[in-house]
Amino acid sequence: MVGKMNVNWFIIGLIVTFFVNIPFGFWRAHAKRTGNRLEWALAVHLPVPLVVVLRHLAGLSWNSSGAPLILVFVLAYFLGQRTGGKLYQRAHESGLNPGRNVFVLWSGRGEGEAI
């Protein structure tokens, strides 16, 4: 119900949803490129429970007043996934072999399976 919505959790939830999905989108792009369907499915679905918990903490429910705001969470989810996929694509096009781990881009190594 929107009347009981916690605005702080709503904003925090959107930010966390977006940033958590960047590495999963990166992983998803790698899995798609390598043809690994299990990895692709995991990269798409593993962050979903976190999004549901954040939505619950924000006080949103599936009624006529809460559903449009839930769609904003879905948008943040897909934008994070897309951003991660674009990072992978740019890394691959620039000649790097980033593997499935987006954090290798920030480690300074630029290649392989870091961490």
Backbone as JSON, one array per atom type, in Angstrom:
{
  "sequence": "MVGKMNVNWFIIGLIVTFFVNIPFGFWRAHAKRTGNRLEWALAVHLPVPLVVVLRHLAGLSWNSSGAPLILVFVLAYFLGQRTGGKLYQRAHESGLNPGRNVFVLWSGRGEGEAI",
  "N": [[0.84, -1.17, 0.0], [0.63, 2.16, -0.86], [0.25, 4.28, 0.92], [1.52, 3.51, 3.26], [4.07, 3.45, 2.45], [7.58, 3.43, 2.69], [9.57, 5.94, 2.05], [12.34, 6.35, 2.18], [13.37, 3.69, 2.12], [12.39, 3.02, -0.35], [13.86, 4.66, -2.16], [16.52, 3.91, -1.49], [16.26, 1.2, -2.1], [15.85, 1.27, -4.89], [18.31, 2.3, -5.78], [20.12, 0.35, -4.81], [19.12, -1.89, -6.15], [19.66, -1.21, -8.84], [22.55, -0.99, -8.84], [23.39, -3.5, -7.87], [22.61, -5.15, -9.9], [24.33, -4.6, -12.01], [26.87, -6.13, -11.99], [25.66, -8.64, -12.35], [24.44, -8.34, -14.84], [26.7, -8.06, -16.4], [27.81, -10.6, -16.07], [25.72, -12.06, -17.22], [25.9, -11.24, -19.9], [28.38, -12.34, -20.56], [27.77, -15.07, -20.24], [25.86, -15.39, -22.21], [27.39, -14.93, -24.48], [29.17, -17.08, -24.37], [27.41, -19.14, -24.53], [26.35, -20.53, -22.37], [23.67, -21.67, -20.88], [22.74, -22.23, -18.26], [24.33, -20.58, -16.61], [23.5, -18.12, -17.66], [20.78, -18.09, -16.91], [21.06, -18.11, -14.12], [22.39, -15.66, -13.74], [20.41, -13.89, -14.46], [18.3, -14.48, -12.69], [19.21, -14.73, -9.99], [19.49, -12.19, -8.58], [16.82, -11.5, -8.1], [15.38, -12.27, -5.63], [16.52, -10.44, -3.79], [15.58, -7.99, -4.79], [12.87, -8.32, -4.35], [12.79, -8.4, -1.54], [13.72, -5.79, -0.97], [11.68, -4.32, -2.13], [9.6, -5.09, -0.46], [10.54, -4.03, 2.0], [10.28, -1.37, 1.36], [7.61, -1.11, 1.53], [5.77, -1.66, -0.48], [3.01, -3.02, -2.28], [1.12, -5.42, -4.23], [-1.16, -3.92, -5.28], [-3.58, -1.66, -6.77], [-2.49, 0.86, -6.3], [0.16, 0.42, -5.56], [1.39, -1.13, -7.52], [2.31, 0.39, -9.86], [4.6, 1.61, -8.79], [6.14, -0.58, -8.18], [6.82, -1.33, -10.69], [8.76, 0.56, -11.22], [10.87, -0.46, -9.74], [11.32, -2.76, -11.26], [12.16, -1.56, -13.62], [14.58, -0.38, -12.7], [15.97, -2.73, -12.16], [16.24, -3.9, -14.77], [17.66, -1.84, -16.06], [20.07, -1.9, -14.64], [20.96, -4.49, -15.32], [21.23, -4.13, -18.09], [23.18, -2.11, -18.19], [25.39, -3.47, -17.1], [25.68, -5.42, -19.1], [26.36, -3.79, -21.27], [28.82, -2.78, -20.36], [30.31, -5.15, -20.41], [30.24, -5.67, -23.16], [31.64, -3.43, -24.19], [34.14, -3.81, -22.98], [34.89, -6.22, -24.15], [34.93, -5.49, -26.87], [37.04, -3.72, -26.84], [39.19, -5.32, -26.8], [39.79, -6.68, -24.51], [39.69, -9.58, -22.4], [37.39, -10.12, -20.43], [36.15, -12.15, -19.0], [33.73, -13.46, -16.68], [33.51, -11.65, -14.67], [32.89, -8.51, -13.58], [34.38, -6.94, -11.88], [37.01, -7.27, -12.47], [37.66, -5.35, -14.28], [38.1, -3.11, -12.76], [40.21, -3.86, -11.27], [42.62, -3.46, -12.42], [43.95, -5.34, -13.86], [42.54, -6.24, -16.12], [42.04, -8.55, -17.59], [40.85, -11.94, -17.6], [39.77, -14.16, -14.94], [39.2, -12.71, -12.24], [39.43, -12.64, -8.67]],
  "CA": [[0.0, 0.0, 0.0], [1.47, 3.33, -0.99], [0.1, 5.1, 2.11], [2.49, 3.04, 4.24], [5.35, 3.31, 1.78], [8.74, 4.04, 3.3], [10.25, 6.62, 0.94], [13.78, 6.09, 2.29], [13.64, 2.34, 1.61], [12.1, 3.03, -1.78], [15.01, 5.25, -2.86], [17.65, 3.0, -1.25], [15.99, -0.02, -2.85], [16.08, 1.5, -6.32], [19.76, 2.44, -5.99], [20.75, -0.96, -4.6], [18.68, -2.76, -7.25], [20.42, -0.87, -10.04], [23.98, -1.3, -8.74], [23.59, -4.94, -7.7], [22.39, -5.83, -11.18], [25.41, -4.35, -12.97], [27.71, -7.32, -12.16], [24.87, -9.75, -12.88], [24.29, -8.09, -16.27], [28.01, -8.36, -16.98], [27.88, -12.06, -16.07], [24.72, -12.52, -18.19], [26.45, -11.02, -21.24], [29.43, -13.35, -20.75], [27.12, -16.37, -20.4], [25.21, -15.39, -23.53], [28.46, -15.02, -25.48], [29.74, -18.43, -24.32], [26.35, -20.11, -24.76], [26.04, -21.29, -21.17], [22.3, -21.34, -20.5], [22.59, -22.26, -16.81], [24.9, -19.33, -16.09], [22.63, -17.03, -18.07], [19.59, -18.12, -16.06], [21.46, -17.7, -12.78], [22.71, -14.23, -13.76], [19.16, -13.15, -14.56], [17.36, -14.73, -11.6], [19.75, -14.66, -8.62], [19.21, -10.95, -7.84], [15.39, -11.25, -7.92], [14.95, -12.25, -4.22], [16.94, -9.19, -3.16], [14.67, -6.96, -5.25], [11.6, -8.56, -3.67], [12.97, -7.96, -0.15], [13.79, -4.33, -0.97], [10.31, -3.86, -2.41], [8.84, -5.31, 0.78], [11.0, -3.05, 2.97], [9.73, -0.07, 0.96], [6.18, -1.11, 1.85], [4.96, -1.73, -1.69], [2.24, -4.25, -2.46], [0.56, -5.59, -5.58], [-2.51, -3.39, -5.47], [-3.62, -0.66, -7.85], [-1.65, 2.01, -5.99], [1.55, 0.02, -5.39], [1.94, -1.79, -8.71], [3.14, 1.26, -10.7], [5.89, 1.84, -8.15], [6.9, -1.82, -8.33], [7.37, -1.27, -12.05], [9.98, 1.35, -11.16], [11.89, -1.43, -9.32], [11.59, -3.6, -12.43], [12.96, -0.73, -14.51], [15.94, -0.29, -12.13], [16.54, -4.06, -12.36], [16.64, -4.07, -16.16], [18.69, -0.87, -16.38], [21.32, -2.43, -14.09], [21.35, -5.61, -16.17], [21.66, -3.58, -19.39], [24.44, -1.41, -17.97], [26.42, -4.5, -16.99], [25.88, -6.01, -20.43], [27.09, -2.81, -22.09], [30.21, -2.79, -19.87], [30.95, -6.35, -20.95], [30.4, -5.48, -24.6], [32.72, -2.47, -24.42], [35.4, -4.44, -22.6], [35.2, -7.22, -25.18], [35.26, -4.78, -28.11], [38.34, -3.04, -26.7], [40.25, -6.32, -26.86], [39.98, -7.36, -23.23], [38.99, -10.84, -22.17], [37.02, -9.88, -19.04], [35.54, -13.27, -18.3], [32.39, -13.17, -16.2], [33.61, -10.83, -13.48], [33.0, -7.08, -13.89], [35.34, -6.31, -10.98], [38.34, -7.35, -13.06], [37.89, -4.08, -14.98], [38.6, -2.13, -11.79], [41.39, -4.4, -10.56], [43.83, -3.04, -13.12], [44.48, -6.46, -14.68], [41.87, -6.13, -17.41], [41.75, -9.83, -18.24], [40.76, -13.16, -16.82], [38.78, -14.42, -13.9], [39.71, -12.19, -10.97], [38.79, -12.96, -7.38]],
  "C": [[0.89, 1.24, 0.0], [1.38, 4.23, 0.23], [1.1, 4.75, 3.19], [3.88, 2.9, 3.64], [6.44, 4.06, 2.55], [9.59, 4.63, 2.17], [11.76, 6.36, 0.98], [14.14, 4.72, 1.74], [13.36, 2.25, 0.12], [13.3, 3.54, -2.57], [16.24, 4.36, -2.71], [17.48, 1.73, -2.08], [16.24, 0.13, -4.34], [17.58, 1.58, -6.62], [20.45, 1.1, -5.87], [20.38, -1.91, -5.74], [19.49, -2.49, -8.51], [21.86, -1.34, -9.93], [24.27, -2.78, -8.53], [23.46, -5.66, -9.04], [23.47, -5.56, -12.21], [26.34, -5.57, -13.1], [26.94, -8.52, -12.71], [24.62, -9.57, -14.37], [25.57, -8.38, -17.03], [28.16, -9.88, -17.13], [26.92, -12.63, -17.13], [25.25, -12.37, -19.61], [27.54, -12.03, -21.55], [28.79, -14.72, -21.02], [26.44, -16.47, -21.77], [26.25, -15.59, -24.62], [29.03, -16.44, -25.52], [28.69, -19.52, -24.53], [25.99, -20.96, -23.55], [24.68, -20.87, -20.64], [22.08, -21.33, -19.0], [23.14, -20.97, -16.19], [24.03, -18.14, -16.45], [21.41, -16.94, -17.17], [19.92, -17.68, -14.64], [21.73, -16.19, -12.72], [21.44, -13.39, -13.82], [18.33, -13.28, -13.28], [17.91, -14.62, -10.18], [19.46, -13.33, -7.91], [17.73, -10.7, -7.55], [14.96, -11.29, -6.45], [15.35, -10.97, -3.48], [15.98, -8.06, -3.54], [13.31, -7.1, -4.54], [11.69, -8.1, -2.21], [13.01, -6.43, -0.07], [12.41, -3.72, -1.24], [9.44, -3.99, -1.17], [9.24, -4.29, 1.85], [10.47, -1.64, 2.65], [8.23, 0.02, 1.22], [5.27, -1.16, 0.64], [4.22, -3.05, -1.77], [1.64, -4.26, -3.86], [-0.9, -5.14, -5.62], [-2.44, -2.28, -6.5], [-2.74, 0.56, -7.56], [-0.17, 1.65, -5.88], [2.2, -0.54, -6.64], [2.75, -0.85, -9.61], [4.52, 1.54, -10.1], [6.77, 0.59, -8.19], [7.52, -1.86, -9.73], [8.64, -0.42, -12.11], [11.13, 0.46, -10.69], [12.29, -2.32, -10.49], [12.46, -2.83, -13.43], [14.41, -0.61, -14.01], [16.67, -1.62, -12.32], [17.08, -4.21, -13.79], [17.7, -3.07, -16.58], [20.05, -1.3, -15.83], [21.84, -3.58, -14.93], [21.91, -5.1, -17.51], [23.0, -2.86, -19.26], [25.59, -2.4, -17.85], [26.72, -5.16, -18.32], [26.65, -5.08, -21.35], [28.55, -2.73, -21.66], [30.97, -3.99, -20.43], [31.24, -6.18, -22.43], [31.55, -4.53, -24.91], [34.08, -3.06, -24.07], [35.83, -5.44, -23.67], [35.61, -6.56, -26.49], [36.61, -4.08, -28.04], [39.49, -4.04, -26.63], [40.52, -7.02, -25.55], [39.24, -8.68, -23.23], [38.52, -10.8, -20.72], [36.48, -11.08, -18.3], [34.15, -12.88, -17.82], [32.37, -12.17, -15.06], [33.87, -9.36, -13.83], [34.09, -6.42, -13.05], [36.77, -6.39, -11.51], [38.66, -6.06, -13.81], [38.48, -3.03, -14.04], [39.85, -2.6, -11.07], [42.69, -3.98, -11.21], [44.42, -4.12, -13.99], [43.86, -6.45, -16.07], [41.59, -7.43, -18.11], [41.57, -10.9, -17.19], [39.67, -13.18, -15.78], [39.36, -13.97, -12.56], [38.86, -12.66, -9.82], [38.44, -14.4, -7.23]]
}
